[in-house]
Each structure stands twice: as structure tokens, then as C-alpha cells.
Amino acid sequence: MNAPEQVTTQGDIEQQMRDTLAQQRADYLKEGVVSAETRIDRLQRAVDVLVKYQDKAVDALNSDFSCRPREVTLLTDVGAGIAPLKHAIKHVRKWMKPEKRATMFPLNLFGGRSRIEYQPLGVVGIIAPWNFPVNMVFAPLAGVLAAGNRAMIKPSEFTPATSEVLAEMIAEAYDPKEVALFTGGPEVGQAFSSLPFDHMIFTGATSIARHILAAASKNLVPVTLELGGKSPV
């Protein structure tokens, strides 16, 4: 007798996202200070999985775009995704060092000293666009992991084949408590943007950004936006 087919509903996905956020945040707090070695390991795993899956990424992007030359994908998605990861690996130890600042009056009269210590935020949500779907997952992920954060990712529903490959890559490289990826349509995207992240990164259209900001504002989630529009150059 065949086992009954397991159906994943919209409610199941939303609950899974909430559970993952709670697990990531709890694990982040339990971990405490995130060492340079841990950050570099997480960054290197991203590089390794990009290299391993580059052929699958090429095929998936070609399927989604109907005709995407291999050389274009390797340059604009795979290579452009690896570059910021390697840059972060090279510089993360320097970025983690405290920076001295001038001490303001009157504390400077009493021997006071000031410095900035860079600390992780916690769990960061990443919403990626369709045009460079691999690059725009891994480029922001480089900064997120270098800063010692955890990440949850929502790729575009307009590149389903690529999103499935991205899901394989993330599942192979990371424990869900470190990095997790969720696929789905606009409803999943809306639920994702409504989660109480510690920060959120969105790349895409201005019209969509308005909905993202409206959803994020309910939890006072700060959002970094990279939007389309007229080039200032």
C-alpha cells in the first residue's frame, strides 16, 4: 500500500518559517560571540557550494530564462556571487576589530575612552529578485554571515528552477539554524516579509518594496532596499 501523499499547505509553510526564525534566534543567542573562524567557515561553505553547483545553476537559469548563455550565468551569477564571499573571507578579521573614537567632553577630562564594537544583529531576512537570482542571494549573504548573523532567504517565484537549485545548495551547505531558504509564490513572500526579523534586505521593484516596508513596519524591522529606477550616473 502506498503511503498517502504529503501535501504542504500555505499554513504549513508559514508555520515552518516562524519555527525556523525562532530556532535560528535561539541558536544565535546560545552561541554568543561569533568567532572569526566560524564566520569564515560559513562563508567558505557558500563558496564551495557555488563552485560545486555551478553547472546545475547554469542549466536552471537557462531553463527559467529560456536562453541564458552559460558564459553570462558564470560571470553575472556564479562569479559575481563568489567575489563578495571571498572578499569577506579576506577582510572579516579586520572588520571585527573595535575602532577607536574621540571621547566627548566632559568624559575625556576623566580619562574616558571611546570605541565602536561591531556586533551581529541576529537573524536577517533576504528577499532576492529574478534577474540575477543566484548572485543576489549570495552577495548579501556574504555580508550577513561576515557580520555573524543567521539568515533566512526567499528567492523569486519567477525563477522556479533556479530557486529549487538554490534550495538544494543551501540545504547541503548549512544547518537550518544557520541559513534556511523558502520557496513559494507571492503569498509566501508576503508572509516572509511579515516575520519579526532583526533586519531585512530586499532587492527588487519599488512597487513591491512598498508592500515589504508596510509588512516590516508592523514589527519595526529595519529594511535595506536596493530598488530599480533611473540611474544617477
Secondary structure as GFF3:
##gff-version 3
##sequence-region A 1 233
A	DSSP	alpha_helix	10	31	.	.	.	ID=ss1
A	DSSP	alpha_helix	36	52	.	.	.	ID=ss2
A	DSSP	alpha_helix	54	65	.	.	.	ID=ss3
A	DSSP	alpha_helix	70	73	.	.	.	ID=ss4
A	DSSP	pi_helix	74	79	.	.	.	ID=ss5
A	DSSP	alpha_helix	80	96	.	.	.	ID=ss6
A	DSSP	beta_strand	99	101	.	.	.	ID=ss7
A	DSSP	three_ten_helix	107	110	.	.	.	ID=ss8
A	DSSP	beta_strand	114	116	.	.	.	ID=ss9
A	DSSP	beta_strand	123	127	.	.	.	ID=ss10
A	DSSP	alpha_helix	135	146	.	.	.	ID=ss11
A	DSSP	beta_strand	150	154	.	.	.	ID=ss12
A	DSSP	alpha_helix	160	173	.	.	.	ID=ss13
A	DSSP	beta_strand	179	181	.	.	.	ID=ss14
A	DSSP	alpha_helix	186	193	.	.	.	ID=ss15
A	DSSP	beta_strand	199	204	.	.	.	ID=ss16
A	DSSP	alpha_helix	206	217	.	.	.	ID=ss17
A	DSSP	beta_strand	223	227	.	.	.	ID=ss18
###
